[in-house]
Amino acid sequence: MIQIEIDKAQLAKVEFMLAGIEDGSATVLMRAINRTLTGVKTDLDRETRKILNIKSARVKKDMSSSTASKARLRGQVKSAGKPVGLTQFSGTKQKKKGVSVSVRKDTRRSIIQRAFIAKGRGDNIHVFWRKCSGTRQPHKNIAYAKLPRKYRLPIKTLYGPRIQDIQADPAVQQGVQVKASGRLNTRIAYELNYLLRKYSG
């Protein structure tokens, strides 16, 4: 979770410069925080995709933000959700020996033997793994779907990491937080100048 909050020095500076404008400081700081939060979400998405072979839309699906108001000059970006199904990772393909996957960009692509891609509950596509050993070894010339239950089951749905676990990494958090601090200062300056020009003109 990345939290953006105005410190006392920033607040005092803006209040001094906008002393003659009603709600001026609160307006400037609220806008600056909320603009910064947008940038934080972009940075977290980018940093996550440096690690995982996953599309931006899937990363953002698990992210949410709590925006600032004039009465509450702080906001945060957080992520929460379930582990990501292996079909959500780029390049997941069915092969003869199993399913080829590459979850992280810092590891080599691998094949999960006895895995297969199929529809699950709610028509969602997943990677499943079937336990086949000993007496459960199916006949090679018969399709799995036509085999007796004892050969077809049990199966297990396979997942990768959760988005929040990747974003909770200290290296990711620190990098995004540093960028957020710089972006906040830039946005405060912009919103301050914008309001001053508006009331001086």
C-alpha positions in Angstrom: 0.0 0.0 0.0 1.3 3.5 -0.9 0.0 6.3 1.2 0.1 10.0 0.3 -0.2 12.6 3.1 0.6 16.3 3.4 3.3 17.1 6.0 3.1 20.2 8.2 5.7 22.2 6.2 3.9 21.8 3.0 0.6 22.7 4.6 2.0 25.8 6.2 3.6 27.0 3.0 0.4 26.7 0.9 -1.8 28.2 3.7 0.5 31.2 3.8 0.5 31.8 0.0 -3.3 31.4 -0.2 -4.3 33.1 3.0 -6.8 35.4 1.2 -8.6 32.6 -0.7 -11.3 30.7 1.1 -10.6 27.0 1.1 -7.6 27.7 -1.2 -5.0 25.6 0.6 -7.4 22.7 1.0 -8.4 22.8 -2.7 -4.7 22.9 -3.9 -3.6 20.1 -1.6 -6.6 17.9 -2.4 -6.1 18.2 -6.1 -2.4 17.6 -5.8 -2.9 14.4 -3.7 -5.5 13.0 -6.1 -3.4 13.7 -9.2 -0.4 12.0 -7.4 -2.5 8.9 -6.7 -3.2 8.5 -10.4 0.5 8.5 -11.0 1.1 6.1 -8.2 -1.3 3.6 -9.8 0.5 3.9 -13.1 3.9 3.4 -11.4 2.7 0.3 -9.5 1.2 -1.2 -12.6 4.5 -0.6 -14.5 6.7 -2.0 -11.7 4.5 -5.1 -11.4 4.7 -5.8 -15.1 8.5 -5.5 -14.9 8.3 -8.6 -12.7 5.3 -10.5 -14.1 4.4 -11.5 -17.6 0.9 -10.1 -17.3 -1.3 -7.4 -18.9 -1.9 -4.0 -17.4 -5.7 -4.6 -17.3 -5.2 -7.6 -15.0 -2.9 -5.7 -12.7 -5.3 -2.7 -12.4 -8.2 -5.0 -11.7 -6.9 -5.7 -8.2 -5.9 -2.1 -7.5 -8.0 0.6 -5.8 -7.5 4.1 -4.4 -8.9 6.1 -1.6 -8.9 9.8 -2.7 -8.4 12.9 -0.6 -11.1 15.5 0.2 -10.8 19.0 1.6 -11.4 17.7 5.0 -9.2 14.7 4.7 -5.9 15.6 3.0 -4.5 12.1 2.5 -5.1 9.2 0.1 -3.8 5.8 -0.6 -3.5 3.2 -3.3 -3.7 -0.5 -2.4 -4.3 -3.8 -4.1 -6.2 -6.8 -2.9 -7.4 -10.0 -4.7 -7.0 -13.7 -5.2 -3.9 -15.4 -6.8 -3.8 -14.9 -10.5 -4.8 -17.9 -12.7 -2.0 -19.1 -14.9 -4.0 -18.4 -18.1 -3.7 -14.7 -17.3 0.0 -14.7 -17.8 1.2 -14.0 -21.4 2.2 -16.9 -23.5 0.5 -19.6 -21.5 -0.1 -22.4 -24.1 -1.2 -26.0 -24.2 1.6 -28.4 -25.3 1.5 -32.2 -25.8 3.4 -32.8 -22.5 1.5 -30.2 -20.5 1.1 -26.4 -20.3 3.9 -24.0 -21.1 4.0 -21.0 -18.7 6.2 -18.1 -17.8 5.0 -16.3 -14.8 8.0 -14.1 -13.9 10.3 -12.3 -16.3 13.3 -13.3 -14.3 12.7 -17.0 -14.7 12.7 -19.3 -17.7 9.6 -20.7 -19.3 8.7 -24.1 -18.1 6.2 -26.9 -18.9 3.9 -28.2 -16.2 3.5 -31.8 -17.0 0.0 -33.3 -16.8 -1.5 -29.8 -16.8 -4.2 -28.8 -19.3 -6.3 -25.7 -20.1 -10.1 -25.9 -19.8 -13.2 -24.1 -18.7 -13.9 -24.0 -15.0 -16.8 -22.6 -12.9 -18.5 -19.7 -14.5 -16.9 -20.6 -17.9 -13.6 -19.1 -16.7 -10.6 -20.6 -18.5 -8.0 -22.1 -16.1 -4.9 -24.3 -16.0 -5.7 -27.5 -14.3 -3.3 -30.2 -13.1 -4.3 -33.8 -13.1 -2.8 -36.4 -10.7 -1.9 -39.4 -12.8 0.2 -42.1 -11.1 0.1 -45.8 -10.4 -3.4 -47.2 -11.0 -4.6 -43.8 -12.1 -2.5 -43.8 -15.3 -5.0 -43.4 -18.1 -5.0 -45.4 -21.4 -3.0 -43.4 -23.9 -5.5 -44.0 -26.8 -8.6 -42.7 -25.0 -9.5 -39.0 -24.5 -9.6 -37.9 -20.8 -13.2 -36.7 -21.1 -14.3 -40.3 -22.0 -12.4 -42.0 -19.1 -14.0 -43.2 -15.9 -14.0 -40.8 -13.0 -11.2 -42.5 -11.2 -8.9 -41.6 -14.1 -10.1 -38.1 -14.6 -9.9 -36.9 -10.9 -8.6 -35.4 -8.8 -7.6 -32.2 -10.6 -6.2 -29.0 -9.1 -6.5 -25.4 -10.4 -3.1 -23.8 -10.7 -2.3 -20.2 -9.9 0.5 -17.7 -9.8 1.2 -15.0 -7.2 -1.2 -12.4 -6.0 -0.8 -8.8 -7.4 -0.5 -7.4 -3.9 2.3 -9.8 -3.0 4.4 -8.4 -5.8 3.6 -4.8 -5.0 4.4 -5.4 -1.3 8.0 -6.1 -2.2 10.1 -3.5 -0.3 12.1 -2.6 -3.5 8.8 -1.9 -5.4 7.3 0.0 -2.5 10.4 2.2 -2.1 10.8 3.0 -5.8 7.1 4.0 -6.1 7.1 6.0 -2.9 10.1 8.1 -4.0 8.5 8.9 -7.3 5.2 9.7 -5.5 7.0 12.3 -3.2 8.5 14.0 -6.2 5.2 14.0 -8.1 3.4 15.4 -5.1 5.7 18.4 -4.8 5.4 19.0 -8.6 1.6 18.8 -8.4 1.4 21.1 -5.4 3.4 23.8 -7.3 1.2 23.4 -10.3 -2.1 23.6 -8.5 -0.8 26.5 -6.4 0.2 28.6 -9.4 -3.0 27.7 -11.2 -5.2 29.0 -8.3 -3.1 32.1 -7.9 -3.4 33.0 -11.6 -7.1 32.3 -11.4 -7.7 34.7 -8.6 -5.2 37.3 -9.7 -6.7 37.6 -13.2 
